[in-house]
Amino acid sequence: MMKNYSLLGVLALFLLFSCSSDKEADVVDANAIIGTWDATELMINNETASDDAKNARDILNFLTAQDCYILSFTFNSDLSVTADNSSNYVEISVNSAGTGLEIPCPTESDTEASTYTFDGMVLTILDGNGETVSVDASIEGDIMTVDAADLDIPNFNDCGEFVFIKR
């Protein structure tokens, strides 16, 4: 009987140590980020988000449904990154019938080239002002989520997470 309790104790200790929460297990391959990523969704808390953030989310959802991507990042294996941002060129107008709004896909964008590092968990980009921007980035297959506030993109930096889909 005592042998059974000892065996159960050893088994419990083995399980305890084998199930420890090792952060390294959550790290993805740093090469998983290579490619072009389009912002497709802004996940925000409706109760705490500003009206600007809610409007930005709704516009992003509308344009994404039209296969129009207003924010894209292309990460290259040489650690260069290109950001294409059309959010400054989004125009909202009343449709010709006066019954709703029109939001055409912008034809202009601001493009910025820079460098980045990605260690599998944290994405660090050197911005246009020479300052580094670091965000937690989670990649699962072709979906990447990042903290919207840390990216500091006007109208999208209030709160929440950006969801990017890899092309």
Buried (B, 14 or more C-beta within 10 A) or exposed (E): EEEEEEEEEEEEEEEEEEEEEEEEEEEBEBEBBBBBBBBBBBEBEEEEBEEEBBEBBEBBEBBBEEEBBBBBBBBBEEEEBBBBBBBEBBEEEEEEEEEEEEBEEBEEBEEBEBEBBBEBBEBBBBEEEEEEBEBEBBBEEEBBBBBBBBBEBEBBBBBBBBBBBBE
